Amino acid sequence: MNYVPFDSKMTTLKSKIRVASEPHYGDYCTVGVAIESGCRFESGYPLGISHLVEKLAFGSTSRHLSRDEIYAVLQQNGGLIDCQSTRDTFIYAASCHVTGLDAVMEIIANAIWRAQNTPEELEEAKLIVQYEIDDMPKKIESTEPLVTNWLHMVSFDVHYWYGGSFFNEQCQSRIVFMLQPNLFIVLRTFPH
């Protein structure tokens, strides 16, 4: 089998969802969902909410009642999961053994569409985010994302177009008053 790098096929479904696919080689594959959302779309909402939602990813869902249940499915299928956000994209991704693809895709779909976002998960996510914010200035590898974030904040009107990638203390108290089901809807449906 000859490997051809970037041998991607693009398909647009009737629902307007675009699917990029490549042949997999070996026993493992990587799948993911990229959503057009991120901190660029936070205008009118507490700034840094993307950072918080990133930490809420792969929590309890209507199908999996805890992260432990999700990790058990991943372990059965040799899987790993990750959620990352950029200024204009959220990526939910996983790698797994090809025999576990359906189970892992179900985890991704439920994380996106059926997240519970419980008060406990929200508090845990806030603690994780606060730790990251406190720890970032101390790490040399954080220099690039911090400088990029600061440049974007200076380049764009911070209160209108772009509020920064990272959650901050000023916004933390405002999050408590938001309805929790809206946390992800803010990012999923905000007009652009």
C-alpha positions as CSV (number, residue, x, y, z in Angstrom):
1,M,0.0,0.0,0.0
2,N,1.5,3.3,-1.0
3,Y,0.9,6.2,1.4
4,V,-0.1,9.4,-0.3
5,P,0.1,12.4,2.1
6,F,-3.0,14.6,2.2
7,D,-5.0,12.3,0.0
8,S,-8.2,13.9,1.3
9,K,-11.7,13.6,-0.2
10,M,-14.2,16.4,0.6
11,T,-17.9,15.6,0.7
12,T,-20.7,18.0,1.5
13,L,-23.8,16.3,2.9
14,K,-27.4,17.5,2.3
15,S,-27.3,19.1,5.8
16,K,-24.4,21.3,4.6
17,I,-21.9,19.5,6.8
18,R,-18.6,19.1,5.1
19,V,-16.7,15.8,5.6
20,A,-13.0,15.4,4.9
21,S,-11.9,11.8,4.8
22,E,-8.6,10.0,4.1
23,P,-7.8,6.3,3.9
24,H,-6.4,5.0,7.2
25,Y,-3.3,2.9,7.3
26,G,-2.8,0.4,10.1
27,D,-5.1,-0.5,13.0
28,Y,-5.7,3.0,14.4
29,C,-7.5,6.0,13.0
30,T,-8.2,9.6,14.0
31,V,-11.6,11.3,13.7
32,G,-12.8,14.7,14.7
33,V,-15.4,17.4,14.4
34,A,-14.4,21.0,13.6
35,I,-17.0,23.6,14.5
36,E,-16.9,27.2,13.3
37,S,-16.9,28.9,16.7
38,G,-14.4,30.1,19.2
39,C,-13.3,33.3,21.0
40,R,-13.8,35.4,17.9
41,F,-17.5,34.9,18.3
42,E,-17.7,35.8,22.0
43,S,-18.8,39.4,21.5
44,G,-21.7,40.0,23.9
45,Y,-20.8,37.1,26.2
46,P,-18.3,36.8,29.0
47,L,-14.9,36.9,27.4
48,G,-12.9,33.7,27.6
49,I,-16.0,31.4,27.6
50,S,-14.3,29.3,24.9
51,H,-11.5,28.5,27.3
52,L,-14.0,27.3,29.8
53,V,-16.1,25.3,27.3
54,E,-12.9,23.6,26.2
55,K,-12.4,22.3,29.7
56,L,-16.1,21.2,30.0
57,A,-15.7,19.0,26.9
58,F,-16.1,15.3,27.3
59,G,-17.9,15.6,30.6
60,S,-21.1,13.9,31.4
61,T,-23.7,13.5,28.7
62,S,-27.2,12.0,28.5
63,R,-25.6,8.8,27.3
64,H,-22.5,8.7,29.5
65,L,-23.2,9.9,33.1
66,S,-19.5,10.6,34.0
67,R,-16.1,11.1,32.5
68,D,-15.2,7.7,34.0
69,E,-17.8,6.0,31.8
70,I,-16.3,7.8,28.8
71,Y,-12.8,6.7,29.7
72,A,-13.9,3.1,30.1
73,V,-15.2,3.1,26.5
74,L,-12.0,4.7,25.4
75,Q,-9.9,2.2,27.2
76,Q,-11.8,-0.7,25.6
77,N,-11.1,0.8,22.2
78,G,-7.6,2.0,22.6
79,G,-8.9,5.6,22.4
80,L,-7.7,9.1,23.2
81,I,-9.8,12.2,23.2
82,D,-9.0,15.9,23.0
83,C,-10.8,19.3,22.6
84,Q,-9.0,22.4,21.5
85,S,-10.2,25.8,20.4
86,T,-8.7,28.5,18.3
87,R,-10.0,32.0,17.6
88,D,-12.5,30.6,15.1
89,T,-12.7,26.8,15.5
90,F,-13.5,24.2,18.1
91,I,-12.1,20.8,17.5
92,Y,-13.4,17.6,19.2
93,A,-11.1,14.8,18.2
94,A,-10.2,11.2,19.0
95,S,-7.9,8.5,18.0
96,C,-8.8,4.8,18.4
97,H,-8.6,1.3,17.1
98,V,-10.6,1.0,13.9
99,T,-12.9,-1.5,15.6
100,G,-14.0,1.1,18.1
101,L,-14.7,3.9,15.7
102,D,-18.5,3.8,16.2
103,A,-18.2,3.9,20.0
104,V,-15.7,6.8,19.8
105,M,-17.8,8.7,17.3
106,E,-20.7,8.4,19.7
107,I,-18.6,9.9,22.4
108,I,-17.7,12.9,20.2
109,A,-21.4,13.4,19.1
110,N,-22.7,13.3,22.6
111,A,-20.0,15.6,23.9
112,I,-21.1,18.2,21.3
113,W,-24.9,17.8,21.3
114,R,-25.8,16.2,24.7
115,A,-23.4,17.7,27.2
116,Q,-24.9,17.9,30.7
117,N,-22.6,20.8,31.9
118,T,-23.5,20.1,35.6
119,P,-22.7,22.7,38.3
120,E,-20.0,20.4,39.6
121,E,-18.4,20.1,36.1
122,L,-18.6,23.9,35.7
123,E,-16.8,24.5,39.0
124,E,-14.2,21.9,38.1
125,A,-13.6,23.6,34.7
126,K,-13.3,27.0,36.4
127,L,-10.6,25.6,38.8
128,I,-8.7,24.1,35.9
129,V,-8.9,27.3,33.9
130,Q,-7.8,29.4,36.9
131,Y,-4.8,27.1,37.4
132,E,-3.8,27.4,33.8
133,I,-4.1,31.2,33.9
134,D,-2.0,31.4,37.0
135,D,0.5,28.9,35.7
136,M,0.9,30.1,32.1
137,P,3.1,33.2,32.8
138,K,5.5,30.9,34.6
139,K,6.2,28.6,31.6
140,I,8.4,29.4,28.7
141,E,6.2,27.3,26.3
142,S,3.3,29.6,27.1
143,T,5.0,32.6,25.6
144,E,3.7,32.2,22.1
145,P,0.0,31.7,23.0
146,L,0.1,34.6,25.5
147,V,1.8,37.0,23.1
148,T,-0.6,36.0,20.3
149,N,-3.5,36.5,22.6
150,W,-2.3,40.0,23.7
151,L,-1.6,41.0,20.1
152,H,-5.1,40.1,19.1
153,M,-6.6,41.9,22.0
154,V,-4.6,45.1,21.1
155,S,-5.4,44.7,17.4
156,F,-9.1,44.3,17.8
157,D,-11.5,46.3,19.9
158,V,-11.5,43.9,23.0
159,H,-15.2,44.7,23.8
160,Y,-16.5,44.4,20.2
161,W,-14.8,41.9,18.0
162,Y,-12.3,39.8,19.9
163,G,-12.0,39.4,23.7
164,G,-9.0,37.1,24.0
165,S,-8.6,33.4,24.2
166,F,-8.3,33.0,27.9
167,F,-10.9,33.1,30.6
168,N,-10.2,35.9,33.2
169,E,-11.2,36.7,36.7
170,Q,-13.5,39.6,35.7
171,C,-15.6,37.1,33.7
172,Q,-15.7,34.3,36.3
173,S,-18.4,35.8,38.4
174,R,-20.6,36.5,35.3
175,I,-20.5,32.8,34.3
176,V,-22.3,31.7,37.4
177,F,-25.4,33.7,36.4
178,M,-25.5,32.2,32.9
179,L,-27.9,29.3,32.3
180,Q,-25.7,26.3,32.0
181,P,-27.3,24.8,28.9
182,N,-26.4,28.1,27.1
183,L,-22.7,27.6,27.6
184,F,-22.3,25.6,24.5
185,I,-25.1,27.1,22.6
186,V,-23.3,30.4,22.8
187,L,-20.5,29.0,20.8
188,R,-22.5,26.8,18.5
189,T,-25.1,29.3,17.2
190,F,-23.6,32.8,17.6
191,P,-24.1,34.6,14.3
192,H,-21.1,35.6,12.3
